[in-house]
Amino acid sequence: MRKNFTAAFIYAHPDDETFSCAYLIQDIKDQGGQAVLLTATRGEAGKTGRLGDISRKELAARRDQELEQAANVLGISTVKQLDLGDGKLKDADPERLQQEIADFLNLHQADVVVTFPEDGVSGHQDHIVIHHAVNSVIYGGKAPSVQKLYYNRFGSLLSDMSGLLRIDGEGKWDIKRRALEAHESQMFSIERVFGPLGPDMLPQYRYETFELVWERHPSAKSMPEKSVFDGLEAGEELN
C-alpha cells in the first residue's frame, strides 16, 4: 500500500500553527495526507489575556490544553512539545534542538516541512531560532525523507510567482476560527491580528501564503503550485 504523504509543521509556540497554517492543514487532510506538529516551547511567557493573573506554570498547563484542543479542531494527527523555554530558545543547545527536529521528522517520515521565514514573520527571536534550526536539519541532510521545505509568507497575495503557493480559505474559515478560539489565553493577540472573530471570513484573511524554498528533486514549474504535495515522488511501499 502506498504511503500517505506527511507534512510536518515546526514552530516555536502553541498557536503558531493556527495563525499561519489552518487552511493548509485542512487542505492536506482533504488530499488524504496527514499533518504533524512540533513546537519548541509551551508558551509560558506569553500573555494571559482574559484569564488574568496566573503563573507561568499555570499558563503552560493551560496552553497545553489549548493546543490539544486546536489540534483536534484542525485534525493534526500528532503534537509534540519540547518545553525548551519560551523566550529562551536563543540560549538552547542548538545541536539538541536540531537533533530533536531531525528525530521528529525521521520518526514521521515527513515529506514536506513548513516553518518560519528568515525574519520569523514578526521578528520574534524564538521564531528566528526555529528557522535556522530547521534549515540546518534540512540542508544538512539530517532528514532524508523530506522532499520540500516551505516558509510562511504574509502580506503577499500574488499567485503568479514561481514557488509561491496560496491556499484559499473559502469554506475553511469556520475551522480556523474555532482553532483560534481554542487558544483562549492568547485572544488579545489573536484579535489584534484578525479582529473580533465572527462567522464570516473577512476578505483580508482569505488566503494563507507559502514560499517553496527547497526541493530535493527540483522540477521546472510553469505555473504556481496548487498543493504542497505537487511534484512529490511516489511514497514508499508499506509492508
VMD Tcl script that draws the C-alpha trace (Angstrom):
set ca {
  {0.00 0.00 0.00}
  {1.26 3.48 -0.89}
  {2.50 5.63 1.97}
  {0.35 8.71 2.63}
  {2.23 11.97 2.36}
  {3.02 13.73 5.64}
  {3.58 17.44 6.21}
  {5.44 18.47 9.37}
  {4.92 21.91 10.90}
  {7.85 23.10 13.03}
  {7.16 26.13 15.21}
  {8.11 27.84 18.45}
  {4.86 28.31 20.36}
  {1.33 26.97 20.70}
  {-0.94 28.94 18.30}
  {1.76 29.45 15.62}
  {0.17 26.57 13.68}
  {-3.31 28.14 13.74}
  {-2.24 31.69 12.94}
  {-0.26 30.53 9.93}
  {-1.45 27.21 8.61}
  {-5.07 26.36 9.46}
  {-6.17 26.45 5.82}
  {-3.12 24.50 4.68}
  {-3.67 21.78 7.29}
  {-7.27 21.40 6.13}
  {-6.08 21.22 2.52}
  {-3.61 18.47 3.44}
  {-6.34 16.45 5.13}
  {-8.65 16.92 2.14}
  {-5.94 15.33 -0.02}
  {-5.63 12.32 2.27}
  {-2.34 13.42 3.81}
  {-1.53 13.94 7.45}
  {-0.19 16.89 9.41}
  {2.14 16.58 12.40}
  {3.29 19.42 14.65}
  {6.41 20.09 16.72}
  {6.54 23.14 19.00}
  {9.74 24.02 20.81}
  {8.10 25.66 23.84}
  {4.90 25.55 25.87}
  {4.29 29.28 25.51}
  {4.56 30.01 29.22}
  {5.98 33.51 28.69}
  {3.01 34.65 26.63}
  {0.19 36.96 27.60}
  {-2.71 35.60 29.64}
  {-5.49 37.59 28.02}
  {-8.85 37.42 29.77}
  {-7.55 34.69 32.10}
  {-6.00 37.41 34.25}
  {-3.05 36.99 36.58}
  {-1.80 33.38 36.53}
  {1.68 31.93 36.97}
  {3.89 30.76 34.13}
  {3.41 27.18 35.31}
  {-0.36 27.59 35.19}
  {-0.19 29.27 31.79}
  {1.98 26.46 30.37}
  {-0.57 23.88 31.54}
  {-3.41 25.93 30.10}
  {-1.67 26.35 26.76}
  {-1.01 22.60 26.61}
  {-4.78 22.10 26.79}
  {-5.45 24.86 24.27}
  {-3.01 23.38 21.77}
  {-4.54 19.93 22.15}
  {-7.98 21.37 21.51}
  {-6.83 23.41 18.50}
  {-5.02 20.39 17.04}
  {-8.20 18.34 17.37}
  {-10.18 21.04 15.57}
  {-7.62 21.25 12.78}
  {-7.11 17.49 12.50}
  {-3.41 17.42 13.35}
  {-2.56 13.77 13.96}
  {0.44 14.24 16.29}
  {1.63 17.09 18.51}
  {4.97 17.14 20.32}
  {6.23 19.91 22.60}
  {9.87 20.22 23.63}
  {9.49 22.60 26.63}
  {12.79 24.36 25.86}
  {11.77 27.64 27.47}
  {9.51 30.27 25.95}
  {11.58 33.32 25.06}
  {14.80 31.40 25.73}
  {15.40 29.44 22.54}
  {18.47 31.53 21.73}
  {20.03 30.00 24.85}
  {19.06 26.42 24.00}
  {21.73 23.97 22.85}
  {21.50 24.28 19.03}
  {22.67 20.71 18.49}
  {19.97 19.38 20.79}
  {17.29 21.46 19.08}
  {18.41 20.30 15.64}
  {18.51 16.69 16.79}
  {15.00 16.94 18.26}
  {13.73 18.33 14.95}
  {15.54 15.69 12.91}
  {14.27 12.89 15.15}
  {10.70 14.15 14.82}
  {10.91 14.39 11.03}
  {12.52 10.99 10.72}
  {10.05 9.34 13.10}
  {7.13 10.54 10.99}
  {8.95 10.17 7.65}
  {7.87 13.69 6.78}
  {7.73 14.50 3.07}
  {7.17 18.26 3.49}
  {8.24 20.74 6.17}
  {6.65 24.12 6.86}
  {8.27 26.66 9.17}
  {9.12 30.32 9.74}
  {10.91 32.52 7.18}
  {14.22 34.21 7.95}
  {12.61 37.13 9.82}
  {10.43 34.83 11.91}
  {7.39 36.66 10.44}
  {7.22 39.01 13.43}
  {10.90 39.31 14.28}
  {10.40 37.16 17.40}
  {13.78 35.72 18.41}
  {12.30 32.27 19.17}
  {10.84 32.15 15.66}
  {14.17 33.05 14.10}
  {15.98 30.35 16.11}
  {13.50 27.76 14.79}
  {14.02 29.00 11.23}
  {17.78 28.45 11.44}
  {17.46 25.11 13.24}
  {15.10 23.74 10.59}
  {17.36 24.97 7.81}
  {20.34 23.24 9.42}
  {18.44 19.96 9.57}
  {17.08 20.09 6.02}
  {20.12 21.50 4.23}
  {22.39 19.32 6.35}
  {20.68 16.16 5.10}
  {19.59 15.07 8.58}
  {16.02 14.26 7.48}
  {16.33 12.25 4.27}
  {12.59 11.65 3.82}
  {11.92 15.39 3.40}
  {11.43 16.42 -0.21}
  {10.24 20.03 0.13}
  {10.64 22.96 2.53}
  {8.23 25.90 2.75}
  {8.24 29.20 4.63}
  {5.20 31.18 5.70}
  {4.81 34.40 3.76}
  {2.46 37.12 4.96}
  {1.21 40.23 3.27}
  {1.51 38.90 -0.29}
  {-1.49 37.71 -2.26}
  {0.39 37.28 -5.52}
  {-0.30 33.94 -7.15}
  {1.78 34.19 -10.32}
  {5.21 33.93 -8.71}
  {7.24 30.77 -9.09}
  {7.40 28.85 -5.83}
  {4.56 30.78 -4.18}
  {1.56 28.77 -3.00}
  {-1.73 30.34 -1.95}
  {-4.28 28.31 -0.01}
  {-7.80 29.64 -0.41}
  {-9.73 29.77 2.86}
  {-13.13 29.63 1.18}
  {-15.09 27.05 3.18}
  {-12.26 26.73 5.71}
  {-12.69 29.83 7.87}
  {-15.04 28.20 10.39}
  {-12.41 25.62 11.34}
  {-9.68 28.26 11.54}
  {-11.92 30.44 13.69}
  {-12.69 27.58 16.09}
  {-9.00 26.67 16.32}
  {-8.12 30.30 17.08}
  {-10.84 30.38 19.75}
  {-9.26 27.31 21.34}
  {-6.19 29.44 22.12}
  {-8.23 31.45 24.62}
  {-5.27 32.74 26.62}
  {-3.94 34.43 23.50}
  {-7.20 36.04 22.44}
  {-5.91 39.61 22.78}
  {-3.10 38.82 20.32}
  {-5.49 36.94 18.05}
  {-7.94 39.83 17.92}
  {-5.11 42.28 17.28}
  {-4.33 40.34 14.09}
  {-7.75 39.04 12.98}
  {-10.13 41.40 14.72}
  {-13.16 40.09 16.62}
  {-13.73 36.52 15.49}
  {-17.05 36.10 13.70}
  {-18.73 33.53 11.47}
  {-17.87 35.31 8.23}
  {-14.40 35.28 6.72}
  {-13.18 38.79 6.01}
  {-11.56 39.28 2.58}
  {-8.13 40.11 4.02}
  {-7.99 36.71 5.73}
  {-9.00 34.64 2.71}
  {-5.53 33.30 1.88}
  {-2.54 31.71 3.56}
  {0.63 32.06 1.52}
  {3.73 29.85 1.49}
  {7.01 30.00 -0.37}
  {8.72 26.87 -1.64}
  {12.40 27.44 -0.80}
  {13.96 23.99 -1.26}
  {13.25 20.77 -3.17}
  {15.18 17.52 -3.07}
  {14.23 16.87 -6.70}
  {13.71 20.28 -8.35}
  {11.46 20.41 -11.38}
  {10.61 23.19 -13.79}
  {7.26 24.79 -12.91}
  {5.45 26.96 -15.41}
  {2.56 27.64 -13.01}
  {2.23 28.27 -9.29}
  {1.77 25.20 -7.16}
  {-1.68 24.08 -6.08}
  {-0.56 21.81 -3.26}
  {2.47 21.25 -1.04}
  {2.41 17.71 -2.40}
  {2.82 18.79 -6.05}
  {5.78 17.06 -7.66}
  {6.49 14.66 -4.80}
  {7.82 11.27 -5.68}
  {5.51 8.34 -5.00}
  {5.68 7.20 -1.43}
  {7.40 4.06 -0.25}
  {5.57 0.79 -0.22}
  {4.49 -0.26 3.24}
  {4.82 -3.83 4.39}
}
mol new
graphics top color blue
foreach p $ca { graphics top sphere $p radius 0.5 }
foreach p [lrange $ca 0 end-1] q [lrange $ca 1 end] { graphics top cylinder $p $q radius 0.2 }
display resetview
